[in-house]
Structures are given as C-alpha cells and as structure tokens.
Amino acid sequence: MYGWERLVLLRHLLDEGLTKAAIADRLGVSRRVIYYWLETGQLDRDVTTPLPPRVRRTGPPKLAPYAAIIQARLESYPELSAVRLFEECRAAGYLGGLSQLQCYVRQMRPRPPIEPVIRFETAPGVQAQVDFAEVRLPWGKRYALLVVLGYSRLLWLAFYPRQTMQTVITGLEAAFTAFGGVPRECLFDQMRAVIVDDARSDGGKLLENPEFLRFAAHWGFRIRACRPYRAQTKGKVERPINYVRGNLLYGREFLGDADLAAQTEQWLTGTANQRLHGTTHEAPQLRFERDERATLLPLARRPYQSLLLPPERLVAQQAPRREQPPHITVERRALRTYTELVEASV
C-alpha cells in the first residue's frame, strides 16, 4: 500500500487530464507503477484521510515472559551482549528471533550517566589559564601563547617561532608585566615544558619540570595541571583560541612578525578585551580594572635567569631573494696596446 499523499496527488493529476507518462514523471515513478495503482484499485479507498502512524511495540509478545530475566541480567551486567542474552533466553524457552530481542535490549539497556561539565569560576586574582595554539602564516609556522585571567577573562596573546620552555617563561613574564601582577596559580594542559609525568589517575602524583618549578617559585605562583583527557576544565582559554582564529587571524593580512605583533596588540586593547563577554556579560578590561588588578600578587623584582636553559635563538623571517645584476666581463689590456692602436690610426 502506498502513501496517501502520493495517491491524493495522483487523483488530482488524473482529474486535471494529464497523461500517465506526465504523471509518472511528476511523481518520480515509472508508468508501470501508475498502471498498477489503477488496476489494483488504490484510488478506490479513502485517500483523503491519512493512515494513523504505526506504533512500534516496545516488547514483542514472545519476549514478555522473559523481560524480567533480561532486565535482571542487564542490571547486573550492563555490557552483556544481545547475542548472549538471546542464548540464555533460548535456553529458558524463548522461541522468537534475534532481531526482536536486539531491539528490545537496545531500549532496556541502562546507559551510564553523562558526566556533567560544571563551570568552574574563580575569585579575582586566583587563576590564569595558559595554552598554545599552532598557526600557519605565509612566512612559516608560529605558536600563539594565550594567557587568560580566570575571573575577568582578560586576554594576553603573543606569537613565537617555537613551543619551548623558554617560550613559556618569556611569554608568562610578558603577560605578568602586562597585567601588572601575578595570579596565585596558573593552569596548564599536559604541556611537556611544564609537566613531566601525571600519574594522578592511578593514585600517583603530578611531577612538574624542576626548572619550571624554580621559575614558578621566582614569580610566586603555583602550578596546576588539567588531568589527562579533561581539557574542558581549561575552557576559559580553549574558547579564546577559536576566537583568535576567527576574529584576529581570519581575513587579515600580515606583512611579517613585526606587523603581526603590532596588529595583535591593537586587537587586544581595542577589540578582545573591550568586547562584551558571553559568560560574564561585561568587558574583560572593565572587570579586570574594577575587581582583579588590585588582587594580583606583586611582580618579581627582576626577570627569571636560568642557568640551565640556553638562550632562545631568533628565527629570522625569510625575505624574498633579490635578483643579482648580471656579471659583465671586462677585457683588460696593457697601455702599450692602446698606444699602438692610436699610432696606427694616424
């Protein structure tokens, strides 16, 4: 039996006098189907009222006596397969098919509760979240280092040629200077420059890089790290990464690293930290100046000086090659030769 909508349209087209070939083309079927509908009396039944929707039964009648067995087994062993349950029900006298039991088990199997992601808000001056983002520019690959204050969402951003510990140290010192103070803790992902090993999921401890621990002690902040595969706890800096890609980098042209740094600074002060934030419903700069600046720890008296890390090498921007002027060969002769030529011409 065919859908009532198509049969209603068929009757309407026949009343208009269209040929069966034209009707078949309008309905997207062959002429043989049109003839079959007419010969089998499909138009004789009432097609003005749609048929009631089919209701799928949650449990076939043959499974009703075994529903308690299936439910008890799934409560004890939630991952028990439908094939295994089919074998056990067959041993208890079930005469139905596997597909019916699979459909029933799919509806009855308990699903583990989804772990909720709770928004974690911090008090002013408590936390900053730090992360890298890789970007590709016409002159090479660069790494965007983002630092976001957890309370105000004030953003600091700079681009570096390498993703090293020295980059993190240099960037954080620049961010602290821009903030005018230091948060009490910095939250990192499983960044290799900061975290050596994280065995907390197995009951162990977090092992930080000793050099970075000395850097953190020099500036007075505590190192915190997201647990593995739980990067959503660092969402205050994860979301700005997409914001940087879409609002700063996309659709803009940069002449080089110096121009990128200049446009980034202008974008931070004029756009990113002045926008109405979607979560706090306030501008990050306003929220920072009003509530957070005064709560930051004081800056260190001097930058951190490492005795282990080598100085960061600068990566020069590749400039287009200039074409060299063509080499001209000059013939050299003794003065006597020119004297002879003059005398010969006289």
BAPA-992806 format. One line per field, with one value per residue (C-alpha): residue number from 1; residue in three letters; x, z, y. Coordinates in steps of 0.1 Angstrom, whole numbers, plus 5000, padded with zeros to 4 digits. Each point is the difference from the previous one (the first is absolute). Example, Ala and Ser with C-alpha at 12.3 -4.5 7.8 and 13.67 -1.06 7.14 Angstrom:
! BAPA-992806
lumfi	1, 2
pator	Ala, Ser
xx	5123, 5014
zz	5078, 4993
yy	4955, 5034
//
This chain:
! BAPA-992806
lumfi	1, 2, 3, 4, 5, 6, 7, 8, 9, 10, 11, 12, 13, 14, 15, 16, 17, 18, 19, 20, 21, 22, 23, 24, 25, 26, 27, 28, 29, 30, 31, 32, 33, 34, 35, 36, 37, 38, 39, 40, 41, 42, 43, 44, 45, 46, 47, 48, 49, 50, 51, 52, 53, 54, 55, 56, 57, 58, 59, 60, 61, 62, 63, 64, 65, 66, 67, 68, 69, 70, 71, 72, 73, 74, 75, 76, 77, 78, 79, 80, 81, 82, 83, 84, 85, 86, 87, 88, 89, 90, 91, 92, 93, 94, 95, 96, 97, 98, 99, 100, 101, 102, 103, 104, 105, 106, 107, 108, 109, 110, 111, 112, 113, 114, 115, 116, 117, 118, 119, 120, 121, 122, 123, 124, 125, 126, 127, 128, 129, 130, 131, 132, 133, 134, 135, 136, 137, 138, 139, 140, 141, 142, 143, 144, 145, 146, 147, 148, 149, 150, 151, 152, 153, 154, 155, 156, 157, 158, 159, 160, 161, 162, 163, 164, 165, 166, 167, 168, 169, 170, 171, 172, 173, 174, 175, 176, 177, 178, 179, 180, 181, 182, 183, 184, 185, 186, 187, 188, 189, 190, 191, 192, 193, 194, 195, 196, 197, 198, 199, 200, 201, 202, 203, 204, 205, 206, 207, 208, 209, 210, 211, 212, 213, 214, 215, 216, 217, 218, 219, 220, 221, 222, 223, 224, 225, 226, 227, 228, 229, 230, 231, 232, 233, 234, 235, 236, 237, 238, 239, 240, 241, 242, 243, 244, 245, 246, 247, 248, 249, 250, 251, 252, 253, 254, 255, 256, 257, 258, 259, 260, 261, 262, 263, 264, 265, 266, 267, 268, 269, 270, 271, 272, 273, 274, 275, 276, 277, 278, 279, 280, 281, 282, 283, 284, 285, 286, 287, 288, 289, 290, 291, 292, 293, 294, 295, 296, 297, 298, 299, 300, 301, 302, 303, 304, 305, 306, 307, 308, 309, 310, 311, 312, 313, 314, 315, 316, 317, 318, 319, 320, 321, 322, 323, 324, 325, 326, 327, 328, 329, 330, 331, 332, 333, 334, 335, 336, 337, 338, 339, 340, 341, 342, 343, 344, 345, 346
pator	Met, Tyr, Gly, Trp, Glu, Arg, Leu, Val, Leu, Leu, Arg, His, Leu, Leu, Asp, Glu, Gly, Leu, Thr, Lys, Ala, Ala, Ile, Ala, Asp, Arg, Leu, Gly, Val, Ser, Arg, Arg, Val, Ile, Tyr, Tyr, Trp, Leu, Glu, Thr, Gly, Gln, Leu, Asp, Arg, Asp, Val, Thr, Thr, Pro, Leu, Pro, Pro, Arg, Val, Arg, Arg, Thr, Gly, Pro, Pro, Lys, Leu, Ala, Pro, Tyr, Ala, Ala, Ile, Ile, Gln, Ala, Arg, Leu, Glu, Ser, Tyr, Pro, Glu, Leu, Ser, Ala, Val, Arg, Leu, Phe, Glu, Glu, Cys, Arg, Ala, Ala, Gly, Tyr, Leu, Gly, Gly, Leu, Ser, Gln, Leu, Gln, Cys, Tyr, Val, Arg, Gln, Met, Arg, Pro, Arg, Pro, Pro, Ile, Glu, Pro, Val, Ile, Arg, Phe, Glu, Thr, Ala, Pro, Gly, Val, Gln, Ala, Gln, Val, Asp, Phe, Ala, Glu, Val, Arg, Leu, Pro, Trp, Gly, Lys, Arg, Tyr, Ala, Leu, Leu, Val, Val, Leu, Gly, Tyr, Ser, Arg, Leu, Leu, Trp, Leu, Ala, Phe, Tyr, Pro, Arg, Gln, Thr, Met, Gln, Thr, Val, Ile, Thr, Gly, Leu, Glu, Ala, Ala, Phe, Thr, Ala, Phe, Gly, Gly, Val, Pro, Arg, Glu, Cys, Leu, Phe, Asp, Gln, Met, Arg, Ala, Val, Ile, Val, Asp, Asp, Ala, Arg, Ser, Asp, Gly, Gly, Lys, Leu, Leu, Glu, Asn, Pro, Glu, Phe, Leu, Arg, Phe, Ala, Ala, His, Trp, Gly, Phe, Arg, Ile, Arg, Ala, Cys, Arg, Pro, Tyr, Arg, Ala, Gln, Thr, Lys, Gly, Lys, Val, Glu, Arg, Pro, Ile, Asn, Tyr, Val, Arg, Gly, Asn, Leu, Leu, Tyr, Gly, Arg, Glu, Phe, Leu, Gly, Asp, Ala, Asp, Leu, Ala, Ala, Gln, Thr, Glu, Gln, Trp, Leu, Thr, Gly, Thr, Ala, Asn, Gln, Arg, Leu, His, Gly, Thr, Thr, His, Glu, Ala, Pro, Gln, Leu, Arg, Phe, Glu, Arg, Asp, Glu, Arg, Ala, Thr, Leu, Leu, Pro, Leu, Ala, Arg, Arg, Pro, Tyr, Gln, Ser, Leu, Leu, Leu, Pro, Pro, Glu, Arg, Leu, Val, Ala, Gln, Gln, Ala, Pro, Arg, Arg, Glu, Gln, Pro, Pro, His, Ile, Thr, Val, Glu, Arg, Arg, Ala, Leu, Arg, Thr, Tyr, Thr, Glu, Leu, Val, Glu, Ala, Ser, Val
xx	5000, 5014, 5001, 4967, 5017, 5012, 4966, 4983, 5023, 4994, 4963, 5004, 5023, 4975, 4972, 5021, 5002, 5038, 5013, 5013, 5035, 4998, 4986, 5028, 5026, 4984, 4998, 5035, 4988, 4996, 4969, 4996, 4996, 4972, 4982, 5005, 4984, 4970, 4996, 5002, 4974, 5023, 4979, 4967, 5009, 4996, 5032, 4988, 5009, 5036, 5005, 5008, 5038, 5014, 5007, 5031, 4994, 5028, 4999, 4988, 4974, 5024, 5025, 4976, 5006, 5038, 5000, 5008, 5029, 5015, 4995, 5017, 5029, 5005, 4999, 5028, 5020, 4991, 5024, 4986, 4995, 4966, 5014, 5009, 4965, 4985, 5018, 4988, 4964, 5000, 5012, 4970, 4975, 5000, 4989, 5003, 5027, 5033, 4990, 4970, 5021, 5027, 4974, 4986, 5035, 5009, 4971, 5005, 5038, 5009, 5022, 5027, 4993, 5017, 5026, 4989, 5025, 4997, 5011, 5028, 5002, 5029, 5003, 5019, 5037, 5000, 5006, 5013, 4996, 5028, 5001, 5016, 4984, 5018, 4994, 5014, 5010, 5013, 5036, 4999, 4985, 4994, 4987, 4975, 5004, 4968, 4996, 4965, 4992, 4972, 4979, 5000, 5008, 5027, 5020, 5037, 5014, 5033, 5014, 5033, 5020, 5005, 4980, 5026, 5004, 5019, 4971, 4976, 5023, 5005, 4963, 4988, 5023, 4987, 4964, 5006, 5016, 4970, 4976, 5020, 5001, 5000, 4971, 5003, 4999, 5004, 4980, 5017, 4991, 5023, 5027, 5033, 5020, 4982, 4988, 5024, 4975, 4964, 4992, 4970, 4975, 5018, 5003, 5034, 5012, 5006, 5036, 5010, 5031, 5026, 5011, 4965, 4994, 5029, 4985, 4965, 5017, 5018, 4967, 4980, 4973, 4989, 5000, 4967, 4994, 4968, 4996, 5006, 4971, 4982, 5010, 4965, 5010, 5022, 4971, 5007, 5031, 4988, 4971, 5022, 5021, 4971, 4993, 5035, 4999, 4967, 5002, 5037, 5016, 4973, 4996, 5030, 5033, 5033, 5033, 5021, 5007, 5003, 4967, 4983, 5011, 4988, 4966, 4997, 5007, 4974, 4975, 5004, 4996, 4973, 4979, 5006, 5002, 4973, 4973, 4970, 5010, 4973, 5004, 5007, 4979, 5027, 5030, 5032, 5019, 4973, 4996, 5038, 5005, 4971, 5004, 5032, 5030, 5003, 4999, 5030, 5032, 5029, 5024, 5034, 5029, 5018, 4994, 5008, 5036, 5004, 5034, 4989, 4980, 5019, 4991, 4971, 5013, 4981, 4984, 5005, 4971, 5007, 5002, 4996, 5032, 5013, 5012, 5037, 5011, 5015, 5038, 5018, 5034, 5025, 5029, 5032, 5030, 5033, 5004, 5025, 4972, 4979, 5031, 5005, 4964, 5001, 5033, 4985, 4969, 5021
zz	5000, 4990, 5019, 5001, 4990, 4967, 4993, 5006, 4976, 4975, 5001, 4996, 4970, 4984, 5005, 4982, 4970, 5000, 4981, 5020, 4987, 5013, 5033, 5004, 4993, 5026, 5027, 4992, 4992, 4969, 4979, 5010, 5036, 4990, 4981, 5031, 5023, 4977, 4994, 5037, 5010, 5021, 4992, 5011, 5036, 5020, 4995, 5014, 5036, 5008, 5016, 5037, 5007, 5008, 5037, 5007, 5029, 5026, 5007, 4977, 5015, 4998, 5021, 5028, 5021, 4998, 5007, 5037, 4991, 4976, 5023, 5029, 4979, 4987, 5035, 5011, 4967, 4980, 4972, 4994, 4963, 4983, 4985, 5035, 5013, 4970, 5009, 5036, 4990, 4975, 5028, 5021, 4971, 4979, 4964, 4984, 4978, 5008, 4984, 5022, 5031, 4988, 4995, 5035, 5016, 4983, 5017, 5034, 5003, 5028, 4987, 5022, 5012, 4981, 5022, 5002, 4992, 5028, 4993, 5025, 5009, 5019, 5023, 4988, 4997, 5007, 4967, 4964, 4973, 4975, 4967, 4966, 4965, 4968, 4970, 4965, 4985, 4965, 5013, 5023, 5030, 5032, 5035, 5017, 5037, 5018, 5036, 5014, 5034, 5014, 5017, 4976, 4968, 4992, 4971, 4992, 4967, 4982, 4972, 5002, 4975, 5024, 5027, 5026, 5038, 4993, 4979, 5029, 5024, 4978, 4992, 5036, 5011, 4972, 5010, 5037, 4991, 4979, 5028, 5025, 5024, 5003, 5006, 5029, 4977, 4963, 4984, 4972, 4977, 4999, 4986, 4997, 5009, 5033, 5009, 5000, 5011, 5013, 5019, 5019, 4982, 5014, 5035, 4994, 5000, 4975, 4991, 4988, 4982, 5026, 4979, 4996, 5038, 5006, 4976, 5018, 5034, 4986, 4990, 5029, 4982, 5004, 4971, 4993, 4972, 4984, 5004, 4968, 4976, 5021, 4980, 5004, 5035, 4982, 4979, 5008, 4978, 4976, 4987, 4994, 4977, 4976, 5005, 4991, 4968, 4989, 5011, 4998, 4974, 4976, 4972, 5010, 4982, 5019, 4985, 5025, 5037, 5009, 4982, 5017, 5034, 4994, 4987, 5029, 5026, 4984, 4998, 5037, 5012, 4976, 4994, 5020, 5035, 4992, 4987, 5021, 5012, 4994, 5035, 5023, 4979, 5007, 4982, 5012, 5004, 5021, 5021, 5005, 5009, 5025, 5018, 4991, 4995, 5037, 5010, 4979, 5017, 4995, 4971, 5006, 5004, 4970, 4971, 5006, 4991, 4992, 5003, 4980, 4971, 4969, 4987, 4975, 4964, 4978, 4968, 4973, 4977, 4965, 4976, 4963, 4982, 4980, 4965, 4995, 4972, 4970, 5001, 4973, 4989, 4993, 4977, 5015, 4977, 5006, 4993, 4973, 4980, 5000, 4989, 4971, 4989, 5002, 4979, 4974, 4995, 4994
yy	5000, 5034, 5033, 5019, 5033, 4984, 4985, 5033, 5017, 4972, 5005, 5038, 4996, 4976, 5025, 5026, 4977, 4994, 4970, 4970, 5007, 5036, 4988, 4974, 5027, 5024, 4972, 4987, 4964, 4979, 4998, 4963, 5012, 5024, 4972, 4977, 5025, 5004, 4962, 4991, 5026, 5021, 5031, 4982, 5003, 5032, 5019, 5033, 4990, 4989, 4966, 5001, 4997, 4966, 4995, 4978, 4977, 5003, 4963, 4972, 4977, 4970, 5019, 5010, 4969, 5006, 5038, 4994, 4978, 5025, 5029, 4982, 4989, 5036, 5015, 4976, 5001, 5032, 4991, 4965, 4995, 4994, 4967, 4988, 5009, 4983, 4968, 5002, 5007, 4972, 4976, 5013, 4992, 5032, 4992, 5035, 5013, 5018, 5033, 5004, 4994, 5024, 5028, 4994, 4999, 5032, 5017, 4984, 5002, 5025, 5028, 5014, 5036, 5027, 5017, 5036, 5028, 5024, 5036, 5007, 5037, 5014, 5031, 5030, 4996, 4962, 4983, 5005, 4974, 4995, 4982, 4999, 5000, 4992, 5023, 5001, 5033, 5007, 5002, 4970, 4983, 5019, 4991, 5023, 5000, 5010, 5010, 5007, 5013, 4977, 5026, 5030, 4980, 5025, 4986, 5003, 4986, 4998, 4980, 4981, 4979, 4971, 4982, 4995, 5006, 5032, 5012, 4993, 5018, 5030, 5002, 4997, 5027, 5022, 4992, 5007, 5033, 5009, 4990, 5020, 4970, 4962, 4976, 4975, 4970, 4992, 4972, 4981, 4971, 4970, 5023, 4982, 5031, 5002, 4964, 4971, 4973, 4998, 4969, 5014, 4977, 4970, 5014, 5016, 5036, 5028, 5004, 5035, 5010, 5010, 5030, 5013, 4994, 5024, 5025, 4998, 5005, 5030, 5017, 4986, 4980, 4964, 4975, 4982, 4975, 4986, 4963, 4980, 5001, 5027, 5030, 5015, 5011, 5025, 5014, 5037, 4998, 4973, 5022, 5031, 4979, 4997, 5037, 5009, 4979, 5014, 5036, 5009, 4977, 4992, 5026, 5021, 5004, 5003, 5012, 4980, 4994, 5036, 5009, 4969, 5012, 5036, 4989, 4975, 5027, 5023, 4972, 4991, 5036, 5011, 4969, 4968, 5016, 5025, 4977, 4989, 4966, 4973, 4985, 5029, 5025, 5026, 5013, 4981, 5033, 5016, 4969, 4998, 5036, 5000, 4967, 4981, 5023, 5008, 4963, 4988, 4992, 5025, 4996, 4985, 5025, 4986, 4975, 4964, 4990, 4963, 4984, 4969, 5013, 5013, 5034, 4999, 5002, 5025, 4987, 5025, 5006, 4988, 5029, 4997, 4995, 5030, 4994, 5006, 5023, 4982, 4994, 5021, 4988, 5029, 4994, 5012, 5011, 5016, 5038, 4991, 4984, 5032, 5021, 4978, 5002, 5038, 5002, 4976, 5022, 5032
//
